[in-house]
Amino acid sequence: MTASVTDAVAAVDYDHFVTEPDGSTLPQSSSISSIQQMLEALDVRPGHHVLEIGTGSGYTTGLLANLVGAAGLVRSVEVFADLVPRAQTRLAAAGVTTATVTNNDGYAGDPARAPYDRVVAWATPHLIPSAWIDQIAQDAVIVAPVKVARLARAHAIVTITVTGGRQMAVSARPGGYIEMHPEPVTVFGLPLRYVDAAHVPDGAEPWWLSSPALREDPDAARRLLELLRSAPGSSPAPLAETEDLEDFTAWLYATVPAELATAGLSDRFAAIGAATQTGAAFLTDDELVTSGSPDAARVLTAWINQWRDEGRPGWSTVAGVVVPTAEGWGIRLTLQPANLGEGVEAMTQ
Ligand SMILES: C[S@@+](CC[C@H](N)C(=O)[O-])C[C@H]1O[C@@H](n2cnc3c(N)ncnc32)[C@H](O)[C@@H]1O
């Protein structure tokens, strides 16, 4: 950790921001270690103008205000109206005068004080919204969780470096935050985007299926989810103990993002694998869950074999690629040549 992020963490009182009057912790709080990693990547300097999306408790707003110092400013946007006065009050009580919190949908950014030298998000958009891109300075860094496929729960935390208004370097690491939502969320446990079939029982975790390949055929997606719910076969996970499911997942995102499927399997939570018209095969941390015809299991086995043949590449060898769209920058992952190794950033455009 750099001295500045460590100093900011030492100077800003976490409990002051996250603790509720009854002693509980505000649910919208993030873990300090994950915050620290993202702030390291953001590389905030004194005097910077920073746009923050997802104020939550206001703790990260306080850290950012500490990092930009008296000559900088922080504009923070929070969609959940009740959290805005809460954060404002606590920031004021902590002596913060350079941060402003507004109630809005973070997809719109905050044009009032653009351009920004840094943009950081604590909620996951489906792409980097064009408003953020329009609001950055010629030289800027964006650090945000973002979708890396049109697939529920497929996300990474990316660091995008913009130089001279154009050139982009994108690095990616595993991680994610709650999905960005324009309104308060009422159903928990169900992803907000890219769910193709869902079953939400009362008082239990939901079942859901996300499959770009079945997206045009909602009946097939529903039938497959029904099969999974009614007859889920279970066998031990096919990955060896030394093989990392997170790394295999990174490889899948980079290699077969359109063929891949994800699922919520009630109390088994999220899983990743293959879905066909008639069969499903999903990996959890310790199981292979299958249903219907064996074609999906064959697809998944072929992917595992290909990943092994390629030397089991994972997060240390993927980078992000920007895919420009009318709504903003879509982010996809790509495999780096093996000899470039960890920490190397891919140049795009
Ligand atoms: C993980 S919490 C933020 C944690 C915060 N950084 C902290 O230290 O407490 C994510 C926040 O993003 C907010 N959020 C979700 N969708 C949003 C949107 N579209 N615009 C702005 N904020 C959003 C949520 O209401 C929530 O407060």
The ligand as an SDF file (V2000), in Angstrom:
LIG
                    3D

 27 29  0  0  0  0  0  0  0  0999 V2000
  -21.2210   -1.0450   -1.6390 C   0  0  0  0  0  0  0  0  0  0  0  0
  -22.2490    0.3040   -1.3730 S   0  0  0  0  0  0  0  0  0  0  0  0
  -21.1710    1.6620   -1.2080 C   0  0  0  0  0  0  0  0  0  0  0  0
  -20.2250    1.5930   -0.0920 C   0  0  0  0  0  0  0  0  0  0  0  0
  -19.5270    2.8720    0.1850 C   0  0  0  0  0  0  0  0  0  0  0  0
  -18.4480    3.0710   -0.6930 N   0  0  0  0  0  0  0  0  0  0  0  0
  -19.1050    2.8720    1.6310 C   0  0  0  0  0  0  0  0  0  0  0  0
  -17.9250    2.9750    1.9180 O   0  0  0  0  0  0  0  0  0  0  0  0
  -19.9790    2.7900    2.4810 O   0  0  0  0  0  0  0  0  0  0  0  0
  -22.9050    0.6310   -2.9680 C   0  0  0  0  0  0  0  0  0  0  0  0
  -23.7870    1.8350   -3.0230 C   0  0  0  0  0  0  0  0  0  0  0  0
  -24.1070    2.0990   -4.3730 O   0  0  0  0  0  0  0  0  0  0  0  0
  -25.4120    2.6250   -4.3920 C   0  0  0  0  0  0  0  0  0  0  0  0
  -25.9520    2.5410   -5.7550 N   0  0  0  0  0  0  0  0  0  0  0  0
  -26.4990    1.4760   -6.3830 C   0  0  0  0  0  0  0  0  0  0  0  0
  -26.9190    1.8270   -7.6090 N   0  0  0  0  0  0  0  0  0  0  0  0
  -26.6050    3.1360   -7.7690 C   0  0  0  0  0  0  0  0  0  0  0  0
  -26.8060    4.0710   -8.8200 C   0  0  0  0  0  0  0  0  0  0  0  0
  -27.4190    3.7300   -9.9590 N   0  0  0  0  0  0  0  0  0  0  0  0
  -26.3640    5.3240   -8.6340 N   0  0  0  0  0  0  0  0  0  0  0  0
  -25.7500    5.7070   -7.4780 C   0  0  0  0  0  0  0  0  0  0  0  0
  -25.5600    4.8610   -6.4480 N   0  0  0  0  0  0  0  0  0  0  0  0
  -25.9740    3.5960   -6.5830 C   0  0  0  0  0  0  0  0  0  0  0  0
  -26.1550    1.7800   -3.3660 C   0  0  0  0  0  0  0  0  0  0  0  0
  -27.3500    2.4070   -2.9210 O   0  0  0  0  0  0  0  0  0  0  0  0
  -25.0970    1.6570   -2.2690 C   0  0  0  0  0  0  0  0  0  0  0  0
  -25.2260    2.6690   -1.3210 O   0  0  0  0  0  0  0  0  0  0  0  0
  1  2  1  0
  2  3  1  0
  2 10  1  0
  3  4  1  0
  4  5  1  0
  5  6  1  0
  5  7  1  0
  7  8  2  0
  7  9  1  0
 10 11  1  0
 11 12  1  0
 11 26  1  0
 12 13  1  0
 13 14  1  0
 13 24  1  0
 14 15  1  0
 14 23  1  0
 15 16  2  0
 16 17  1  0
 17 18  1  0
 17 23  2  0
 18 19  1  0
 18 20  2  0
 20 21  1  0
 21 22  2  0
 22 23  1  0
 24 25  1  0
 24 26  1  0
 26 27  1  0
M  CHG  2   2   1   9  -1
M  END
$$$$
